[in-house]
Amino acid sequence: MKQPQRRHVLGAVAASVLSSALPAWSQSAANKAKPAPKLASKLRIVIPANVGGGWDQTGRALGTAMVSSGVVDEVEYENKGGKGGTLGLAYYAEKYNNDPNTLLMGGVVMVGAVALQKPAVDMSSIHGLARLTSDYEVLVVAGNSPIKTIADLAAQMKAGLKNVPIAGGSAGGVDHMFAGVLARAVGANPEELNYLPFAGGTEVVSAVLSGKAMVGISGFSEFSAQLAGGQLRAIGVSSRKSMFGIPSIRDQGVQVEMANWRGVFTGAGVAAARRDEMVEAVRRAAANDGWKSTLKQNKWDASWLSGADLNSFIDFDLTTARVMVHLLKLKA
């Protein structure tokens, strides 16, 4: 996606020249901020996950910020969960491929699911607008679990990986891949991975609390309430250093780390000029105080990326995911 940087630069030069030639009262009037054009009266955001999960939280927070920043008047949401976002992706591509007023949430989970499942509708059906956030994988166990550290978990995994059911997001997503990477790093056989995929964080929490899963993997925000209440205990986070008061897995002697990014997309059939308008609208929403407050509340890192850099990033991520699926022998 080409950004009209030259036009911006020339416009700034012209504004500077005109400003110096105008009287003070005229400069004051010219300097008043003009209201930015509205992207649409009503916008739709398709969220390829169930209500309550990370994509749902991000999509609804983005919609709220877009209304607050004045780029749209109203946002409606459609949730189409399942299979790491590939069901929602196919639905979006079929129904909204050319729609200039419908966005799609996505991210590394969808990239991994596409690499694993090789669906008929893949990432070529959509166009990246912006990467918005990154967060990290948190490993949790039930509050009464004897597992208190990564070393405890590693011992269990090496003793028999099949006996360590791990709950996380959809098959092929970042949670699944991270479970495989962790198994390999502690010396267990990833082919024996007992991974339980779920469409949302709420189901992951339920699996751990019910004893169906020994370990849960997801973002901090999806576990925060149960961690605060003591029903769950966090034993490690996939960042380089400790976060949220949780020791990093690396600092506990297992050399793995992984980030989970989320972003917003549009259909491949949407015109380039409209995509540029969408990017600018999302950029304004990301500058909104309400959005910044949501980032802080959910412990998400702002990780804005757009244009050609974003497309290159997604291509690299997809290639990496395919390699990991092969190396870890992950199965859908």
MIROBA-532063 format. One record per residue: residue number from 1; y, z, x of N, C-alpha, C, O in turn; residue in one letter. Coordinates in steps of 0.02 Angstrom, whole numbers. Atoms other than C-alpha are relative to their C-alpha. Example, Ala and Ser with C-alpha at 12.3 -4.5 7.8 and 13.67 -1.06 7.14 Angstrom:
2
ATOM     n      n_Y      n_Z      n_X     ca_Y     ca_Z     ca_X      c_Y      c_Z      c_X      o_Y      o_Z      o_X   res
ATOM     1      -59        0       45     -225      390      615       60        0       45       59       33       97     A
ATOM     2      -59       -3      -42      -53      357      684       55       37      -39      110       45      -14     S
***
This chain:
332
ATOM     n      n_Y      n_Z      n_X     ca_Y     ca_Z     ca_X      c_Y      c_Z      c_X      o_Y      o_Z      o_X   res
ATOM     1      -59        0       42        0        0        0       62        0       44       71       46       83     M
ATOM     2      -58        5      -43      162      -55       82       57       41      -29       72       37      -89     K
ATOM     3      -58      -38       21      308       63       74       63      -38       20       68      -62       77     Q
ATOM     4      -60       39      -14      480      -20       62       48       37       45      104       53       25     P
ATOM     5      -40      -41      -45      546       73      213       63      -36       22      116       -5       29     Q
ATOM     6      -58       36      -24      664      -67      271       56        3      -51      114       12      -34     R
ATOM     7      -49       -3       53      751      -69      103       33       69       -1       93       74      -12     R
ATOM     8      -28      -67        0      772      120      112       50        9       57      104       38       48     H
ATOM     9      -45       -6      -58      849      109      286       65      -38      -12      119      -11        0     V
ATOM    10      -59       40       12      968      -32      239       44       32      -54      105       31      -50     L
ATOM    11      -38      -33       53     1016       62       81       38       60       26       94       72        5     G
ATOM    12      -33      -58      -28     1057      217      181       61      -21       42      113       12       39     A
ATOM    13      -56       25      -41     1167      116      302       57      -22      -45      115       -5      -33     V
ATOM    14      -51       24       46     1258       33      158       36       58      -34       97       57      -42     A
ATOM    15      -30      -57       33     1286      199       71       48       36       47      100       60       25     A
ATOM    16      -42      -34      -49     1357      273      231       66      -37        9      119       -6       12     S
ATOM    17      -61       40       -9     1481      128      253       45        7      -61      105       18      -53     V
ATOM    18      -40       -5       61     1538      133       71       30       69       -8       87       76      -30     L
ATOM    19      -24      -67        7     1554      321       75       61       13       42      108       47       19     S
ATOM    20      -56      -11      -45     1673      318      223       62      -37      -23      118      -18       -5     S
ATOM    21      -57       39       22     1782      189      136       29       25      -66       83        4      -84     A
ATOM    22      -23      -23       65     1799      281      -30       42       63        6       32      102       53     L
ATOM    23      -38      -62        0     1927      417      -70      -46       59      -17     -102       49      -41     P
ATOM    24       41      -59        7     1864      596      -80      -27        9      -71      -86       25      -80     A
ATOM    25       23      -10       68     1858      603     -271      -55      -50      -18     -101      -34      -56     W
ATOM    26       50       51       14     1758      441     -274      -65       17       35     -120        6        8     S
ATOM    27       60      -20      -36     1639      504     -140      -38       55      -38      -99       54      -41     Q
ATOM    28       32      -54       37     1607      660     -244      -39      -26      -60      -95       -4      -73     S
ATOM    29       34       30       57     1563      556     -396      -62      -38       22     -114      -35      -10     A
ATOM    30       56       41      -24     1453      440     -294      -58       43       24     -116       23       22     A
ATOM    31       52      -43      -28     1361      587     -218      -40       38      -52      -90       70      -37     N
ATOM    32       38      -34       52     1306      656     -386      -68      -34       -8      -73      -95      -13     K
ATOM    33       68       28        4     1119      635     -399      -10      -35      -67        3       -7     -120     A
ATOM    34       16       37       60     1069      501     -522      -69       21      -24     -114       32       17     K
ATOM    35       67      -18       24      924      545     -635      -50      -54       19      -38     -114       10     P
ATOM    36       51       48      -21      767      465     -568      -33      -31      -61      -39        1     -113     A
ATOM    37       32       34       57      681      338     -680      -65       35      -19     -102       61       23     P
ATOM    38       61      -31       26      541      405     -789      -58      -48        9      -52     -108       -3     K
ATOM    39       59       43       -9      367      340     -750      -27      -23      -67      -45      -82      -75     L
ATOM    40       26       17       66      311      345     -931       17       57      -47       28      113      -26     A
ATOM    41      -11      -52       49      342      439    -1091      -64       43       -5      -61      104       -7     S
ATOM    42       63      -35        4      157      483    -1103      -48      -26       53      -58      -86       60     K
ATOM    43       46       18      -54       33      486     -959      -67       32      -15      -72       85      -45     L
ATOM    44       68      -26        7     -154      510     -960      -29       12       69      -20      -28      115     R
ATOM    45       35      -15      -62     -254      593     -821      -74        9      -17      -92       55      -54     I
ATOM    46       72       -7        8     -442      566     -818      -27       44       56      -15       31      115     V
ATOM    47       27      -48      -47     -532      710     -734      -76       -7        0     -107       11      -50     I
ATOM    48       72       15        1     -711      663     -681      -42       62       14      -89       60       54     P
ATOM    49       36      -64       -8     -773      843     -694       10       40      -64       53       25     -105     A
ATOM    50       -6      -43       59     -797      978     -823       62       44        5       92       53       58     N
ATOM    51      -58      -45        3     -658     1095     -878      -13       62       43      -67       91       41     V
ATOM    52        4      -62      -38     -625     1239     -758      -13       -8       74       -2       39      112     G
ATOM    53       15       11      -70     -677     1162     -592       62      -19       40      118      -19       14     G
ATOM    54      -56       15      -45     -570     1114     -443       40      -61      -19      101      -60      -19     G
ATOM    55      -36       60       20     -529      938     -500       40       13      -64       96      -11      -72     W
ATOM    56      -34      -15       63     -486     1003     -673       63       41       13      116       27      -15     D
ATOM    57      -58      -42      -16     -371     1137     -603       55      -42       33      114      -36       16     Q
ATOM    58      -49       41      -36     -287     1011     -487       33      -50      -47       94      -59      -46     T
ATOM    59      -26       50       46     -268      877     -621       49       29      -50      102        0      -62     G
ATOM    60      -44      -31       50     -192      994     -749       64       28       33      117       27        4     R
ATOM    61      -59      -24      -36      -76     1071     -619       46      -58       17      107      -51       13     A
ATOM    62      -40       59      -15      -19      897     -569       37      -23      -63       96      -39      -60     L
ATOM    63      -31       21       62       13      850     -751       58       45      -19      110       21      -41     G
ATOM    64      -54      -47       15      115     1008     -778       60      -11       45      117       -8       22     T
ATOM    65      -55       12      -48      217      972     -621       36      -65      -15       97      -69       -5     A
ATOM    66      -31       64       17      248      793     -677       46        7      -60      100      -23      -63     M
ATOM    67      -43      -13       57      317      854     -843       61       42       23      117       26        4     V
ATOM    68      -54      -44      -22      420      991     -758       52      -37       42      111      -21       40     S
ATOM    69      -45       37      -43      493      868     -633       35      -58      -37       78      -91       -9     S
ATOM    70      -34       50       41      542      749     -774      -24      -71        8        8     -117      -17     G
ATOM    71       23       69      -10      439      598     -722      -38      -25      -61      -45      -86      -71     V
ATOM    72       31       18       64      344      601     -888       19       53      -51       40      108      -34     V
ATOM    73      -14      -48       53      371      685    -1056      -62       38      -21      -58       96      -41     D
ATOM    74       61      -29       25      190      720    -1098      -60      -26       39      -61      -84       59     E
ATOM    75       61       20      -34       19      717    -1014      -60       22      -42      -62       79      -66     V
ATOM    76       63      -18       32     -151      712    -1097      -57       -7       51      -51      -45       99     E
ATOM    77       55       -2      -49     -316      745    -1008      -65      -19      -33      -78       -3      -91     Y
ATOM    78       68       16       21     -491      675    -1023      -47       23       54      -41        3      111     E
ATOM    79       51      -24      -47     -637      765     -940      -65      -39      -11      -91      -41      -66     N
ATOM    80       64       37        1     -791      659     -898      -40       22       61      -40      -13      112     K
ATOM    81       35      -27      -58     -900      765     -785      -69      -29       11      -97      -62      -33     G
ATOM    82       69       18      -16    -1065      731     -699       -7      -44       61       34      -88       75     G
ATOM    83       19       40      -58    -1145      661     -542       56       -8       51       69      -62       76     K
ATOM    84      -50        0      -53    -1006      709     -422       60      -43      -15       95      -65       31     G
ATOM    85      -58       40       18     -875      613     -518      -15      -73      -11       29     -111      -33     G
ATOM    86       15       71        7     -967      447     -522       -4      -22      -73        9      -80      -89     T
ATOM    87        0       17       72     -989      454     -711       71      -11      -24       86      -59      -60     L
ATOM    88      -70        7       18     -803      481     -733       32      -61       32       74      -94        2     G
ATOM    89      -25       60      -35     -767      345     -605      -19      -63      -38       23     -107      -48     L
ATOM    90       22       58       38     -871      219     -702       36       -6      -67       55      -60      -88     A
ATOM    91      -36       -1       64     -790      271     -865       72      -24        9       97      -64      -30     Y
ATOM    92      -70       19      -13     -616      254     -791        6      -74       15       50     -109      -11     Y
ATOM    93       -3       71      -20     -652       84     -713      -11      -46      -59       20     -100      -63     A
ATOM    94       14       42       58     -720       16     -876       57        2      -51       74      -50      -80     E
ATOM    95      -49       -8       54     -584       85     -991       73       -7       22      115      -30      -17     K
ATOM    96      -70       -5      -20     -427      103     -887       17      -38       65       69      -24       96     Y
ATOM    97      -10       35      -64     -441      -17     -739       69      -32        7       97      -33       61     N
ATOM    98      -65       34       -2     -280     -108     -785       56       41      -33      111       16      -42     N
ATOM    99      -48      -41       37     -191       36     -872       53       30       47       35       69       92     D
ATOM   100      -52      -24      -45      -22       73     -788       22       71      -15       65       98       20     P
ATOM   101      -20      -67       19      -10      243     -873      -58       49       -1      -56      101      -34     N
ATOM   102       58      -45       -4     -179      321     -832      -20       10       73      -31      -38      110     T
ATOM   103       19      -18      -68     -222      412     -671      -71       28        0      -97       49      -52     L
ATOM   104       67      -28      -10     -391      469     -603        2       51       56       27       36      111     L
ATOM   105        7      -48      -54     -422      627     -505      -63      -16       41     -110      -46       14     M
ATOM   106       58       12      -42     -544      617     -359        7       36       65       52       78       74     G
ATOM   107       -3      -32      -65     -577      669     -182      -64       -8       38     -105      -52       25     G
ATOM   108       57        6      -45     -708      699      -50      -66        9      -37     -117      -20      -17     V
ATOM   109       61       -8       39     -836      754     -181      -23      -67      -27      -82      -84      -24     V
ATOM   110       16       66       27     -827      582     -261      -23      -47       56      -70      -86       47     M
ATOM   111       19       42      -58     -836      497      -90      -72       14       19     -111      -32       31     V
ATOM   112       68      -19      -19     -994      594      -48      -51      -22      -52     -106      -44      -35     G
ATOM   113       45       20       54    -1072      559     -218      -13      -75        1      -69      -98      -11     A
ATOM   114        8       73       -5    -1041      372     -198      -45      -17       59      -88      -61       52     V
ATOM   115       43       14      -58    -1120      375      -24      -73       17      -14     -118      -18        9     A
ATOM   116       67      -22       13    -1272      467      -89      -34      -41      -55      -91      -63      -48     L
ATOM   117       30       31       59    -1300      383     -257        2      -77        1      -38     -109      -33     Q
ATOM   118       -9       73       -2    -1242      205     -216        6      -29      -70      -32      -74      -89     K
ATOM   119       -6       23       69    -1183      178     -395       28      -71       -4       57      -96       44     P
ATOM   120      -26       68       10    -1139        8     -467       76       -1        3      105      -50       28     A
ATOM   121      -73       -5       -4     -958       64     -485       17       48       56       -1      107       53     V
ATOM   122      -14      -43      -58     -893      130     -320       75        4       14      116      -13      -30     D
ATOM   123      -71      -12      -16     -728      168     -231       41      -64        1      103      -61       -1     M
ATOM   124      -37       63        0     -682      -17     -226       32      -14      -69       74      -58      -76     S
ATOM   125      -26       10       68     -646       -3     -413       66       37      -12       98       27      -64     S
ATOM   126      -62      -38        8     -498      114     -386       43       -7       63       21      -30      115     I
ATOM   127      -48        4      -56     -345      125     -274       31       68       10       59       97      -37     H
ATOM   128      -28      -66      -14     -289      285     -189       76        0       -3      108      -44       25     G
ATOM   129      -73       -8        3     -113      343     -229       23       54       48       69       43       88     L
ATOM   130      -22      -55      -43      -99      511     -142      -55       52        8      -90       69      -40     A
ATOM   131       39      -61      -11     -201      648      -62       47       58      -11      102       59       16     R
ATOM   132      -45      -54       20     -131      809     -132      -15       66       34       30       98       61     L
ATOM   133       17      -67      -24     -226      962      -74      -63       -2       43     -102      -49       40     T
ATOM   134       62      -13      -35     -359     1025       43      -16       73       -8       28      116       -6     S
ATOM   135       21      -69       -4     -459     1183       29      -67        3       36      -94      -49       56     D
ATOM   136       58       -8      -43     -610     1254      115      -58       30      -39      -49       63      -91     Y
ATOM   137       61      -23       33     -788     1296       69       -9       75       12       -8       99       69     E
ATOM   138       14      -72       -4     -821     1479       31      -73       11      -20      -95      -14      -72     V
ATOM   139       70      -18       15    -1000     1546       36        0       69      -31       27      116       -2     L
ATOM   140        2      -65       34    -1034     1686      -87      -72       18      -17     -115      -25      -24     V
ATOM   141       63      -27       25    -1180     1795     -136       17       51      -54       75       70      -61     V
ATOM   142      -12      -51       50    -1201     1919     -277       24       64       34        7       78       91     A
ATOM   143      -28      -61      -29    -1110     2083     -251      -53       49       25      -39       88       70     G
ATOM   144       54      -46      -21    -1276     2177     -235      -51      -33       47     -104       -4       60     N
ATOM   145       47       35      -45    -1358     2050     -117       -5       35       67       45       63       91     S
ATOM   146        7      -29      -67    -1429     2114       47       32      -44       54       42      -21      111     P
ATOM   147      -33       45      -48    -1347     1963      132       74       17        4      110       13      -45     I
ATOM   148      -69      -21       -8    -1183     2022      205       38      -42       51      100      -40       53     K
ATOM   149      -32       40      -51    -1148     1901      348      -35      -68        4      -88      -79      -25     T
ATOM   150       32       65      -13    -1183     1722      402      -64        8       40     -111      -30       31     I
ATOM   151       62      -12      -39    -1310     1792      525      -57       20      -47     -114       -2      -37     A
ATOM   152       51      -18       49    -1404     1870      378      -26      -62      -36      -86      -71      -45     D
ATOM   153       19       61       35    -1401     1704      286      -40      -46       45      -90      -75       23     L
ATOM   154       34       44      -47    -1454     1607      441      -73       23        9     -118      -19       13     A
ATOM   155       68      -26       -8    -1606     1720      462      -43      -18      -60     -101      -38      -52     A
ATOM   156       37       18       60    -1658     1689      283      -15      -75       -2      -70      -95      -20     Q
ATOM   157        8       72        1    -1633     1501      300      -54      -23       51      -94      -66       36     M
ATOM   158       49       19      -51    -1735     1490      461      -70       24      -19     -120       -8       -1     K
ATOM   159       65      -26       21    -1874     1595      385      -33      -44      -52      -95      -48      -56     A
ATOM   160       28       45       51    -1896     1472      242       56      -27      -44       75        5      -93     G
ATOM   161      -58       28       35    -1757     1359      179      -15      -13      -74       30       -7     -116     L
ATOM   162       18       12       69    -1852     1318       20        8       62      -43       15       58     -104     K
ATOM   163       -6      -63       36    -1839     1501      -27       72       25       -5       85       82      -25     N
ATOM   164      -71      -18        3    -1649     1501      -15       36      -50      -45       68      -96      -19     V
ATOM   165      -35       47       45    -1583     1412     -171       76        7        8      103       62        5     P
ATOM   166      -73        1      -11    -1402     1361     -144       32      -40      -57       14      -98      -69     I
ATOM   167      -35       32       55    -1289     1320     -291       67      -28       23      103        4       62     A
ATOM   168      -64       30      -18    -1141     1203     -274       16      -56      -49      -15      -62     -102     G
ATOM   169      -20       56       42    -1056     1051     -347      -52      -55       -1     -107      -47       26     G
ATOM   170       48       54       13    -1138      887     -392      -33      -27       64       -6      -20      119     S
ATOM   171       39       27      -55    -1268      804     -282       40      -51       40       72      -96       12     A
ATOM   172      -35       45      -44    -1193      716     -132       72       19       14      104      -10       57     G
ATOM   173      -68      -22      -11    -1028      808     -144        8       42       62      -39       52      100     G
ATOM   174      -15      -37      -61     -944      911      -11      -41       64        4      -61       84       59     V
ATOM   175       41      -61       -1    -1040     1069      -62      -71      -16       24      -99       20       65     D
ATOM   176       67       21      -18    -1206      978      -46       -4      -17       74      -49        5      110     H
ATOM   177       -1       20      -71    -1161      902      121       10       61       45      -21       67       98     M
ATOM   178      -12      -59      -42    -1096     1068      186      -63       42        4      -78       71       57     F
ATOM   179       63      -38       -2    -1260     1153      137      -48      -31       51      -82        5       88     A
ATOM   180       43       34      -48    -1354     1021      237       23       10       72      -17       21      117     G
ATOM   181      -29      -11      -67    -1237     1037      387      -14       71       23      -32       82       81     V
ATOM   182       11      -70      -18    -1254     1226      384      -74       11       16      -91       45       65     L
ATOM   183       72       -7      -13    -1444     1216      373      -18      -26       69      -56        5      106     A
ATOM   184       14       30      -66    -1450     1102      523       28       43       56       -3       52      108     R
ATOM   185      -33      -38      -53    -1328     1210      621      -36       66       16      -33       90       72     A
ATOM   186       35      -64      -12    -1432     1369      599      -71      -11       23     -107       38       35     V
ATOM   187       67       14      -25    -1592     1281      651      -53       -8      -53     -113       -9      -37     G
ATOM   188       48       13       54    -1672     1252      481       -7      -75      -10       34     -113       17     A
ATOM   189       12       71       12    -1741     1085      422       36      -21      -65       17        0     -119     N
ATOM   190      -38       20       60    -1615     1002      303      -43      -34      -54      -24      -33     -113     P
ATOM   191       43       33       50    -1757      906      219      -30       50      -49      -52       31     -103     E
ATOM   192       27      -52       44    -1815     1072      145       54       34      -41       41       84      -75     E
ATOM   193      -56      -30       35    -1645     1109       71      -15        6      -75      -35      -42     -108     L
ATOM   194        9      -15       71    -1660     1190     -102       69        4      -31       98       58      -39     N
ATOM   195      -69        3       24    -1495     1133     -174        1      -10      -76      -32      -54     -103     Y
ATOM   196       -6        2       73    -1448     1163     -356       69      -27      -18      119        9      -12     L
ATOM   197      -66       30       14    -1309     1043     -410       25       17      -71      -14       17     -119     P
ATOM   198      -31      -14       65    -1188     1088     -550       65      -39       -5       95      -58       45     F
ATOM   199      -59       42       12    -1043      995     -629       65       38       10      118        7       16     A
ATOM   200      -62      -38       -8     -918     1138     -610      -11       68       31      -68       92       35     G
ATOM   201        4      -64      -33     -878     1301     -523      -25       57      -45      -56      104      -20     G
ATOM   202       22      -52       46     -912     1405     -679      -76        7        0     -103       62       -1     T
ATOM   203       73        0       -1    -1095     1354     -676      -27       27       66      -80       59       68     E
ATOM   204       20      -26      -66    -1107     1393     -490        2       76        0      -44      110       23     V
ATOM   205       -7      -73        5    -1043     1569     -522      -57       29      -41      -88       79      -21     V
ATOM   206       53      -24       44    -1168     1592     -664      -68       -1       35     -108       45       27     S
ATOM   207       64        6      -35    -1313     1532     -554       -9       56       50      -63       83       57     A
ATOM   208        5      -53      -50    -1273     1659     -419       -7       68      -34      -48      109      -14     V
ATOM   209        2      -65       34    -1243     1804     -539      -66       11      -36      -88       68      -43     L
ATOM   210       64       -7       37    -1403     1768     -635      -60        6       47     -115       23       25     S
ATOM   211       55       -2      -48    -1508     1762     -475      -35      -66        7      -82      -72       47     G
ATOM   212       31       66       -7    -1553     1580     -499       14      -29       69      -29      -63       98     K
ATOM   213      -18       21      -68    -1462     1544     -335       12       61       43       37      112       20     A
ATOM   214      -12      -54      -47    -1457     1654     -181       71       -3       27      102       47       43     M
ATOM   215      -66       12      -30    -1295     1576     -118       38      -50      -43        8      -95      -73     V
ATOM   216      -43       49       34    -1149     1485     -198       50      -29       48       74        6       93     G
ATOM   217      -50       33      -42    -1033     1359     -117       52      -32      -46       34      -70      -91     I
ATOM   218      -54       33       37     -864     1308     -187       66       20       33       67       53       85     S
ATOM   219      -65      -20      -25     -677     1328     -159       17       71      -21      -12       97      -69     G
ATOM   220      -18      -70       13     -597     1499     -157       23       11      -72        5       61     -103     F
ATOM   221      -30      -10       66     -504     1473     -321      -53        6      -54      -42       39     -105     S
ATOM   222       52       -2       51     -667     1449     -416      -41       64        2      -78       79      -45     E
ATOM   223       35      -64       -6     -735     1616     -355       48       60       -4       25      117       -7     F
ATOM   224      -49      -53      -11     -573     1717     -348       -7       58      -49       -4      116      -29     S
ATOM   225        4      -54       50     -594     1815     -511      -59       46       14      -53      107       12     A
ATOM   226       60      -39      -12     -772     1870     -472        1       36       68      -27       90       75     Q
ATOM   227       -8      -34      -65     -729     1910     -291       44       62       -9       30      115       18     L
ATOM   228      -45      -57       11     -585     2020     -349      -34       55      -39      -20      114      -28     A
ATOM   229       35      -50       40     -699     2106     -474      -61       30       32      -91       77        6     G
ATOM   230       57      -27      -36     -838     2136     -348      -67      -28      -22     -119       -8        5     G
ATOM   231       64       29       22     -970     2034     -441      -28      -46       53      -89      -54       60     Q
ATOM   232       20       43      -55     -974     1913     -294       27       28       66       78       63       67     L
ATOM   233      -23      -18      -67     -958     1942     -107        4      -63       42      -44     -101       46     R
ATOM   234       -8       57      -44     -890     1810       12      -25       18       69       -8       71       96     A
ATOM   235       27      -14      -67     -983     1798      177       26      -47       53       14      -36      113     I
ATOM   236      -28       45      -50     -893     1653      261       40      -56      -32       30      -72      -91     G
ATOM   237      -41       55       23     -767     1513      245       -4      -56       52      -10      -42      112     V
ATOM   238       13       57      -45     -779     1338      320       61      -23       39       60      -77       68     S
ATOM   239      -59       17      -40     -607     1339      402      -12       20       73      -60       53       90     S
ATOM   240        6      -14      -72     -579     1351      589        9       75       14      -25      103       57     R
ATOM   241      -13      -71       -7     -511     1528      574       -7       34      -68      -12        0     -119     K
ATOM   242        7      -37       63     -525     1664      442       56      -18      -49      112      -31      -29     S
ATOM   243      -48       12       53     -439     1634      276      -16       44      -60      -74       63      -70     M
ATOM   244        8      -41       60     -412     1736      117      -32       67       14      -60       99      -30     F
ATOM   245       32      -62      -19     -472     1888      213      -75       -7       10     -111       42       15     G
ATOM   246       72       14       -9     -642     1804      237      -10      -27       70       26      -73       91     I
ATOM   247       11       25      -68     -710     1778      414      -27      -72       -2      -67      -90      -45     P
ATOM   248       24       69       -2     -738     1597      461      -73       -1       24      -96       44       59     S
ATOM   249       69        9      -22     -915     1535      487       -3      -11       75      -48       14      109     I
ATOM   250       -3       12      -73     -866     1475      661        6       66       38      -28       76       88     R
ATOM   251      -11      -63      -34     -806     1649      709      -62       45       -3      -67       94       34     D
ATOM   252       63      -38        4     -977     1715      657      -56      -33       39     -115      -14       33     Q
ATOM   253       48       28      -46    -1063     1604      783      -35      -64      -20      -76      -90       18     G
ATOM   254       29       63       22    -1111     1450      682       55      -53        0      104      -48      -38     V
ATOM   255      -54       47      -13    -1009     1299      737        4      -56      -52      -11     -114      -37     Q
ATOM   256      -10       50       53     -973     1211      572       67       14      -34       90       71      -38     V
ATOM   257      -61       -6       41     -813     1178      473        5      -63      -43      -19     -116      -24     E
ATOM   258       -8       57       44     -768     1065      329       55       14      -51       62       70      -75     M
ATOM   259      -54       -7       49     -619     1034      215      -16      -43      -61      -47      -95      -57     A
ATOM   260       10       35       64     -622      981       33       69      -24      -25      111       17      -45     N
ATOM   261      -65       26       22     -477      866      -12       -5      -29      -70      -57      -52      -92     W
ATOM   262       -4       28       67     -421      811     -184       62      -44       -4      113      -31       27     R
ATOM   263      -56       47        6     -309      667     -234        0      -35      -67      -39      -19     -112     G
ATOM   264       -9       35       63     -255      549     -369       -3      -76       13       21     -100       64     V
ATOM   265       14       72       -8     -302      366     -396       25      -38      -61       41       -8     -113     F
ATOM   266      -12       44       57     -262      218     -507      -51      -56        2      -89      -63       50     T
ATOM   267       48       54        4     -361       66     -562       16      -57       48       74      -69       63     G
ATOM   268      -10       56      -46     -387      -81     -446       40      -57      -32       69      -98        3     A
ATOM   269      -36       54       34     -309     -193     -579       73       14      -12      109      -28      -39     G
ATOM   270      -71      -17        9     -141     -103     -581       41      -34       54       23      -33      113     V
ATOM   271      -42       38      -47       -2     -204     -500       28       45       55       40      104       45     A
ATOM   272      -24      -38      -58       60     -152     -328       67       33      -13       78       90        8     A
ATOM   273      -66      -29       13      238     -124     -389       -7       63      -43       29      112      -33     A
ATOM   274       11      -59       43      174       -4     -523      -32       56       40      -16      115       29     R
ATOM   275       30      -52      -43       68       87     -394       53       36       40       51       97       49     R
ATOM   276      -55      -31      -38      225      116     -291       39       49      -44       58      103      -21     D
ATOM   277      -35      -45       46      310      191     -444      -41       63      -13      -14      118      -19     E
ATOM   278       43      -57       11      160      302     -473        1       48       60        5      109       51     M
ATOM   279       -3      -42      -59      162      364     -294       64       40        2       63      100       17     V
ATOM   280      -65      -35       -1      346      407     -306        2       55      -53       28      109      -40     E
ATOM   281        2      -52       52      318      500     -470      -43       59       21      -23      117       10     A
ATOM   282       43      -55      -24      175      601     -394       34       37       56       28       98       61     V
ATOM   283      -36      -33      -56      281      635     -240       52       49      -28       59      104       -2     R
ATOM   284      -50      -44       30      418      707     -350      -33       61      -32       -7      117      -28     R
ATOM   285       37      -57       29      291      814     -442      -22       49       53      -21      110       43     A
ATOM   286       23      -43      -55      225      879     -276       57       39       32       44       88       68     A
ATOM   287      -58      -37      -25      401      935     -231       25       52      -50       70       90      -35     A
ATOM   288      -20      -46       52      415     1035     -392      -20       72       17      -73       84       45     N
ATOM   289       13      -70      -16      425     1224     -376      -63       25      -34     -100       66       -6     D
ATOM   290       60      -21       35      289     1246     -506      -63      -21       36     -112       17       39     G
ATOM   291       57       24      -39      169     1140     -404      -10       42       62      -66       61       79     W
ATOM   292        4      -41      -60      209     1238     -247      -27       69      -15      -66       98       24     K
ATOM   293       25      -65       21      177     1399     -341      -76       -2      -13     -112       44        3     S
ATOM   294       72        9       14        7     1332     -398      -40       -4       65      -94       25       70     T
ATOM   295       33        3      -65      -39     1290     -218      -11       69       29      -65       86       53     L
ATOM   296        3      -68      -28        0     1466     -164      -49       43      -39      -89       80      -10     K
ATOM   297       44      -41       43      -90     1546     -312      -73      -16       12     -115       29       13     Q
ATOM   298       70       20       -7     -250     1445     -285      -23       -5       72      -80      -24       85     N
ATOM   299       17        3      -71     -246     1455      -95      -17      -70       23      -61      -80       65     K
ATOM   300        9       69      -20     -236     1266      -79       52      -18       53      109        5       49     W
ATOM   301      -47       26      -49     -157     1183       72       28      -67      -24      -10     -110      -47     D
ATOM   302      -30       65       15      -33     1043       37      -20      -48       55      -12      -32      114     A
ATOM   303       22       47      -52     -100      889      126       17      -71      -21      -26     -114      -25     S
ATOM   304      -23       64       26        4      742       66      -17      -57       47       -6      -53      107     W
ATOM   305       13       62      -37      -53      570      121        0      -56      -51      -29      -50     -104     L
ATOM   306       -2       56       47      -18      402       40        4      -65       40        5      -65      101     S
ATOM   307       -8       66      -31       -6      216       74      -60      -21       41     -117       -1       28     G
ATOM   308       53       27      -42     -105      127      208      -38       56       36      -99       50       48     A
ATOM   309       33      -56      -34     -141      292      296      -53       31      -44     -107       49      -20     D
ATOM   310       49      -28       46     -228      358      141      -61      -46       -7     -118      -22       -7     L
ATOM   311       56       47        7     -333      201      120      -45        0       62     -106       -3       55     N
ATOM   312       40       -4      -61     -388      209      302      -39       65        3      -97       66       24     S
ATOM   313       33      -66        1     -428      394      282      -61       -1      -46     -114       24      -28     F
ATOM   314       55        2       47     -536      361      129      -57      -44       27     -116      -26       19     I
ATOM   315       51       43      -30     -628      218      216      -40       38       53     -101       33       56     D
ATOM   316       33      -38      -53     -665      331      364      -44       55      -31     -100       67       -8     F
ATOM   317       38      -54       33     -721      473      248      -65      -28      -31     -117        4      -28     D
ATOM   318       58       30       32     -839      356      156      -53      -18       53     -113       -7       42     L
ATOM   319       46       16      -54     -916      294      319      -33       63       27      -94       64       39     T
ATOM   320       27      -64      -24     -937      474      379      -51       28      -49     -103       52      -28     T
ATOM   321       46      -26       50    -1018      524      215      -67      -37        1     -119       -6       -6     A
ATOM   322       62       39       -2    -1144      382      226      -42       20       61     -103       24       56     R
ATOM   323       36      -21      -60    -1189      434      403      -32       69      -11      -90       79        9     V
ATOM   324       26      -67       11    -1210      616      350      -59       -1      -49     -108       36      -40     M
ATOM   325       55        6       47    -1319      567      202      -64      -21       37     -118        3       23     V
ATOM   326       58       25      -39    -1433      474      324      -26       53       48      -86       67       50     H
ATOM   327       21      -48      -51    -1435      606      461      -32       62      -31      -80       89       -5     L
ATOM   328       25      -61       31    -1463      751      343      -56      -12      -50      -85       34      -79     L
ATOM   329       54       20       47    -1587      653      237       11       30      -70      -36       53     -103     K
ATOM   330      -17      -26       66    -1497      707       80      -26      -48      -54      -27     -109      -44     L
ATOM   331       27       40       56    -1570      648      -85       38       16      -63       57       73      -75     K
ATOM   332      -36      -10       64    -1484      623     -253      -44       38      -48      -22       51     -105     A
***
